[in-house]
């Protein structure tokens, strides 16, 4: 999760059949290529998805279920969203913890709210325990 001034950067996933949790808000990231560590994969995905090179990223928690594993990191977003190039997904935004806790986030591009992906819901629960 990337934080900027108390807000969290989110990606609205494409409405495409066959992807994990289409049309929901999630975090930027993705799969691990062979030989990559979770942090290396995240850094690569951030460049591929928003054209941004991350600074320090701290491992936060891992989640494993029968279908997949997820590795969560926390870091600081040191640019404005206007400086990011959205190259994957249909929108991006910064959201407060209160908005995230509501279970829906407004999409500036689409003009209406969309739900959170289950993985983002897990991260929000962790944030609520810590922050």
N, C-alpha and C positions, 0 to 999 in steps of 0.2 A: 504494500500500500504506500503510495506516494502522497506526502502531505505538503501543503503549501498554506501557510497562515491559518491553520486550524481547519482546512478543508482538504478533502481526499479526492484524488484523481480517479475517474471512472471511465470505462469504455462501454458504450452501448453496442452489444454484439449484433451482427447482421441478422436479418430475418431470412435465413437460408436453411432449408431442410438439410439434415445430415450433420450439422455442427452441434457442439455441446451447448445447450441452453440458448437457442437463438432468441433474439429480440429482448434479452434481459441485460441489465447492467452487471458488469463484472470488472475485473482488474486486468490491466495490461499484462501480458505474459503469454506463455504457450508451452509447447512440448519441448522435451530435451532431445537434442540431436545426439547420435552416438558419440560417446566420449565426453560429453559436456556435463559440467556440474550444474546444479540448479541455478546458482548465481550467474554462471556464464550464459546459460539459456535465457535468463531474464534480461541480462544486459543486451544480448543479441535481439531478443524480441522487442525491447523498447526502441532500439534503433530502427528495426523493421516496421514497427507499428505506428510510431509517432516521431521518428527522426530525432530522438533525444538520447544523449549519452549520459547515463546516470553517474552521480557521484557515489559516495559511500552507501552501501546497502547492508542492512543488518538482518541476519536470519531472525525470523520471528517465531514461526511455528510450522509444523508439518501436519498434514491430514491425510490419512489413508483410508480408503474404502475398497470394496471388492472390485470396483470398476477403474479406479485411478488413484494416483497419489498427487498431492498438491503441496508445494513448498511456498510458504509466504515469507516475504521480506518487507521491511519498512525502510523508507528513505525519504529524503527531502526533494521536492520538485523546486528547482531553483530558477525556473522560467515561467512566464505567463502561458496560459493555454493558447493565446494568439501566436506564440512562438513555436507551437507544436504543429506538426503536419500529420493529420489523421490519415493513415494509409491502410488501416484495417478496422472495420467496424463502421457503424453509421453515425456515431456521435461520440463526443467526449465532454466531460464537464467536471467541475469541482463541486463536491457536496459536503455539507456539514454532517456531523455525527447524528444530529437530531433528524435530518432528512433521511439519512441512511437507516436510522432506527424505525422510521415509518414504514419501511419495506418497499417504498417506491421513490423514484427520483425523476424529476422533470427533465425532459430532453429539450434543450434549446432549439435544436434543429427540427425535431418532429412536432414540437408544440404541445406535447402531452407527456404524462408520466408513464414510466415502464417499471416493472418489478425488478428486484435484485435476483441475480443468479444464486443458487445454493452456496457456492463457494464464497461469494461476497457476503452472504448472510453469516457464514461462519466467521469471517474476518470481522464483521461488525460486532458479533457477540464477543469476540476477544477484545475489541476496542472498548466496548462498554465495561468490561471487567477491569481494564487497565486505566482508561482515561476518566 
